[in-house]
Amino acid sequence: MPTSDLAFYTTRELIAELMGRQTFLGVVVHSVEEKRDENWGEERVFKVHFNKNLDSATASRLLDTVAGHMDPCL
């Protein structure tokens, strides 16, 4: 799919496409609210999606590993 075509899909549609792929092994983390500007405010709420290729314990360990590599200033 050309990059320019992505603009025509909603976040939900893109996530559903990934979750439906048998070859997808990972998690998708996205903001509940669309980011419209640089200022997010004080609180951020996120959703996490993973498909049947991962169980919840494996997805949790993966997220924990990623969090350990994130810049604490973000």
C-alpha positions in Angstrom: 0.0 0.0 0.0 1.5 3.4 -1.0 2.2 5.7 2.0 -0.2 8.3 0.6 -3.0 5.8 0.7 -2.7 5.5 4.5 -4.4 9.0 4.8 -7.7 7.5 3.7 -7.9 4.9 6.6 -8.9 5.5 10.1 -6.8 4.4 13.1 -9.4 1.7 13.8 -9.2 0.4 10.3 -5.4 0.2 10.3 -5.4 -1.6 13.7 -8.1 -4.0 12.5 -6.0 -4.8 9.4 -2.9 -5.6 11.6 -4.8 -7.6 14.1 -6.3 -9.7 11.3 -2.9 -10.7 9.8 -1.6 -14.1 10.8 1.9 -12.8 10.3 1.6 -9.9 12.8 3.4 -10.6 16.0 3.4 -7.6 18.3 1.3 -5.0 20.0 -0.3 -1.7 18.9 -0.4 1.1 21.4 -2.4 4.2 20.4 -3.9 7.2 22.1 -7.6 7.1 22.9 -7.7 10.8 21.8 -6.4 11.9 18.4 -3.3 14.1 18.9 -4.4 17.4 17.3 -1.6 19.7 18.5 1.8 19.6 20.3 0.2 20.0 23.8 -1.3 16.8 25.1 -2.2 18.1 28.5 -1.4 16.3 31.8 -3.1 13.0 31.3 -2.8 10.5 28.4 -4.9 7.5 28.0 -3.8 4.7 25.6 -5.3 1.5 24.3 -3.2 -1.7 23.7 -4.2 -4.3 21.1 -2.7 -7.7 20.4 -4.0 -10.6 18.4 -4.2 -14.3 19.0 -0.5 -14.7 18.1 0.4 -13.4 21.6 -1.1 -14.2 24.9 -1.6 -11.5 27.5 1.5 -12.4 29.5 3.7 -12.3 26.4 2.3 -9.0 25.3 2.8 -7.6 28.8 6.5 -8.7 28.9 7.0 -7.1 25.4 5.5 -3.8 26.6 7.6 -3.9 29.7 10.8 -4.4 27.7 9.9 -1.5 25.4 9.1 0.7 28.3 12.5 0.0 29.8 14.2 1.4 26.6 12.1 4.6 26.4 13.5 8.0 27.3 12.1 8.9 30.7 11.9 12.5 29.6 9.1 11.8 27.1 
